[in-house]
Amino acid sequence: MVQTLAASELQRDLRRELTYDGLRAAEAKGNKGGRCPVVTATKAAAVRAAYPDGQSITSLAREHDVSRGAIRTAVADLMPERAAVHQDVPASELAVALDMPGKVAVRRS
């Protein structure tokens, strides 16, 4: 039984190394991997120009026929940070939401 476990671990390690070797070889050839962006460079320029003028993400998504997530990705660096919303509230008084429904914890310092 120990030999079987050792053999399966060896196969898993070998498979992982071969996968990483293939990814590194593809990266060396210039292939980045992953999906192509839905919002093309020309659409992104138009979206990035319209977003600061006050056009909503939903209306931009409808206008360019893409998802709201794609628009958020295109304007991610233009969006205000979530932490900036509570700048006037000290960090010790902010509520911390837990993953448990109906439970909220308040951090005391």
Buried (B, 14 or more C-beta within 10 A) or exposed (E): EEEEEEEEEEEEEEEEEEEEEEEEEEEEEEEEEEEEEBBEEEBBEBBBEBBEEEBEBEEBBEBBEBEEEBBBBBBEEEEEEEEEEEEEEEEEEEEEEEEEEEEEEEEEE
